[in-house]
Amino acid sequence: MPLEDAKARIASQMPSDRKISLADIVLNNDGTVEELYYQVNSIVTDVFRKRGWIHRWFLSPIGVVALGLVGVLTASKCFVS
């Protein structure tokens, strides 16, 4: 992708602070993998506590791993100089 196209694509995105204000759950990917794992674990624990047993069935270990990977992929930042 040409540099100008990449810059235009980044510029057309909604600002991060607006995305965060609309989100139910935010994963901060500025730290280590261990910190991200702790965040995902805390979120899943909180969902289980608030939503009850039915979400334990829907959020299988595979679902939790997928949630973590999606968070890693979508929360990473792209800088173009």
Secondary structure, DSSP 8 states (H G I E B T S, - for coil): --HHHHHHHHHTS--HHHHHHH-SS----SS-HHHHHHHHHHHHHHHHHHH-HHHHHHS-HHHHHHHHHHHHHHH------
